[in-house]
Amino acid sequence: MTIVLGTFIVLVSISTNSEVIAPLWFLIPMYLIPGLVLTLRRTVFAALDRRVTSYALTSRRAAILVNRRYFGGGLKFYRVTPQMVIEFNEGTPFSDIYFGEKERYIKINGIRLNRPIGFERITDGRRIVDLIREIQINTR
């Protein structure tokens, strides 16, 4: 939407040779840059996050390591309990396993969103789900 609006301003100012719209050229970066950032965030930044994320499964916990240099990261552990609900999204060639939710507070209109937590885009998802279920049985 922002790219369309910026392009519209440019085309109208070029086609009409108007002195009224010509000063609006400075608005193009204001509309173009946020549109590019929103587009790149879903593709490029998600790929970079997957590149620096590692998963581990111990005899009692699931661990997620995010190894970012800037913007935080760290090692987080999630205890595997018999009450844990496992959501398995099988795909080819990658699968997703979610076993928790993190509540995130968004300040815009006070909306609360839940973001799923788990192992994303792993190659042998069925085997990992079986291991998690085995851990759940052994921790009773």
GITA-V926534 format. One record per residue. N is the residue number from 1. RES is the residue in three letters. PSI is psi in radians with two decimals (none if undefined). NEAR is the number of other C-alpha atoms within 8 Angstrom. Layout:
n=N res=RES psi=PSI near=NEAR
n=N res=RES psi=PSI near=NEAR
This chain:
n=1 res=MET psi=-0.76 near=5
n=2 res=THR psi=-0.62 near=9
n=3 res=ILE psi=-0.67 near=9
n=4 res=VAL psi=-0.75 near=7
n=5 res=LEU psi=-0.75 near=9
n=6 res=GLY psi=-0.72 near=12
n=7 res=THR psi=-0.70 near=9
n=8 res=PHE psi=-0.76 near=8
n=9 res=ILE psi=-0.74 near=12
n=10 res=VAL psi=-0.82 near=10
n=11 res=LEU psi=-0.70 near=8
n=12 res=VAL psi=-0.69 near=9
n=13 res=SER psi=-0.57 near=11
n=14 res=ILE psi=-0.78 near=8
n=15 res=SER psi=-0.56 near=6
n=16 res=THR psi=-0.26 near=6
n=17 res=ASN psi=0.65 near=7
n=18 res=SER psi=2.45 near=8
n=19 res=GLU psi=-0.22 near=6
n=20 res=VAL psi=-0.75 near=6
n=21 res=ILE psi=-0.42 near=10
n=22 res=ALA psi=-0.67 near=9
n=23 res=PRO psi=-0.18 near=7
n=24 res=LEU psi=0.03 near=9
n=25 res=TRP psi=-0.57 near=9
n=26 res=PHE psi=-0.30 near=7
n=27 res=LEU psi=-0.29 near=8
n=28 res=ILE psi=-0.86 near=12
n=29 res=PRO psi=-0.54 near=7
n=30 res=MET psi=-0.55 near=8
n=31 res=TYR psi=-0.56 near=12
n=32 res=LEU psi=-0.76 near=11
n=33 res=ILE psi=-0.83 near=8
n=34 res=PRO psi=-0.63 near=9
n=35 res=GLY psi=-0.73 near=11
n=36 res=LEU psi=-0.71 near=8
n=37 res=VAL psi=-0.75 near=8
n=38 res=LEU psi=-0.64 near=8
n=39 res=THR psi=-0.79 near=8
n=40 res=LEU psi=-0.51 near=9
n=41 res=ARG psi=-0.67 near=9
n=42 res=ARG psi=-0.48 near=8
n=43 res=THR psi=-1.12 near=8
n=44 res=VAL psi=-0.84 near=8
n=45 res=PHE psi=-0.60 near=9
n=46 res=ALA psi=-0.68 near=9
n=47 res=ALA psi=-0.68 near=8
n=48 res=LEU psi=-0.67 near=8
n=49 res=ASP psi=-0.72 near=10
n=50 res=ARG psi=-0.57 near=7
n=51 res=ARG psi=-0.56 near=6
n=52 res=VAL psi=0.20 near=9
n=53 res=THR psi=2.30 near=10
n=54 res=SER psi=2.60 near=7
n=55 res=TYR psi=2.56 near=9
n=56 res=ALA psi=2.67 near=7
n=57 res=LEU psi=2.09 near=9
n=58 res=THR psi=-2.98 near=7
n=59 res=SER psi=-0.22 near=5
n=60 res=ARG psi=-0.22 near=9
n=61 res=ARG psi=2.75 near=10
n=62 res=ALA psi=2.38 near=12
n=63 res=ALA psi=2.42 near=12
n=64 res=ILE psi=2.10 near=13
n=65 res=LEU psi=2.09 near=11
n=66 res=VAL psi=2.02 near=11
n=67 res=ASN psi=1.13 near=8
n=68 res=ARG psi=2.51 near=10
n=69 res=ARG psi=-0.72 near=6
n=70 res=TYR psi=-3.09 near=4
n=71 res=PHE psi=0.53 near=5
n=72 res=GLY psi=-2.80 near=6
n=73 res=GLY psi=-2.63 near=9
n=74 res=GLY psi=-3.09 near=8
n=75 res=LEU psi=2.20 near=8
n=76 res=LYS psi=2.36 near=7
n=77 res=PHE psi=2.50 near=8
n=78 res=TYR psi=2.09 near=7
n=79 res=ARG psi=2.31 near=7
n=80 res=VAL psi=2.02 near=11
n=81 res=THR psi=2.79 near=7
n=82 res=PRO psi=-0.42 near=8
n=83 res=GLN psi=-0.14 near=4
n=84 res=MET psi=2.26 near=8
n=85 res=VAL psi=2.22 near=6
n=86 res=ILE psi=2.20 near=9
n=87 res=GLU psi=2.08 near=7
n=88 res=PHE psi=2.05 near=10
n=89 res=ASN psi=1.73 near=7
n=90 res=GLU psi=2.35 near=9
n=91 res=GLY psi=3.04 near=7
n=92 res=THR psi=2.26 near=5
n=93 res=PRO psi=-0.06 near=5
n=94 res=PHE psi=2.64 near=11
n=95 res=SER psi=2.78 near=15
n=96 res=ASP psi=2.40 near=14
n=97 res=ILE psi=2.08 near=13
n=98 res=TYR psi=2.36 near=12
n=99 res=PHE psi=0.18 near=11
n=100 res=GLY psi=2.98 near=10
n=101 res=GLU psi=2.45 near=8
n=102 res=LYS psi=2.20 near=8
n=103 res=GLU psi=2.28 near=8
n=104 res=ARG psi=2.30 near=8
n=105 res=TYR psi=2.12 near=8
n=106 res=ILE psi=2.26 near=9
n=107 res=LYS psi=-0.28 near=6
n=108 res=ILE psi=2.02 near=5
n=109 res=ASN psi=0.25 near=5
n=110 res=GLY psi=0.53 near=7
n=111 res=ILE psi=2.34 near=8
n=112 res=ARG psi=2.24 near=8
n=113 res=LEU psi=2.49 near=8
n=114 res=ASN psi=2.19 near=8
n=115 res=ARG psi=2.24 near=8
n=116 res=PRO psi=2.55 near=9
n=117 res=ILE psi=2.35 near=9
n=118 res=GLY psi=-2.87 near=10
n=119 res=PHE psi=2.11 near=10
n=120 res=GLU psi=2.46 near=8
n=121 res=ARG psi=0.95 near=7
n=122 res=ILE psi=2.66 near=9
n=123 res=THR psi=-0.66 near=7
n=124 res=ASP psi=1.17 near=8
n=125 res=GLY psi=-0.67 near=13
n=126 res=ARG psi=-0.73 near=7
n=127 res=ARG psi=-0.69 near=7
n=128 res=ILE psi=-0.71 near=8
n=129 res=VAL psi=-0.71 near=11
n=130 res=ASP psi=-0.69 near=8
n=131 res=LEU psi=-0.73 near=8
n=132 res=ILE psi=-0.73 near=10
n=133 res=ARG psi=-0.60 near=8
n=134 res=GLU psi=-0.70 near=8
n=135 res=ILE psi=-0.70 near=11
n=136 res=GLN psi=-0.70 near=11
n=137 res=ILE psi=-0.69 near=8
n=138 res=ASN psi=-0.27 near=6
n=139 res=THR psi=0.08 near=8
n=140 res=ARG psi=none near=5
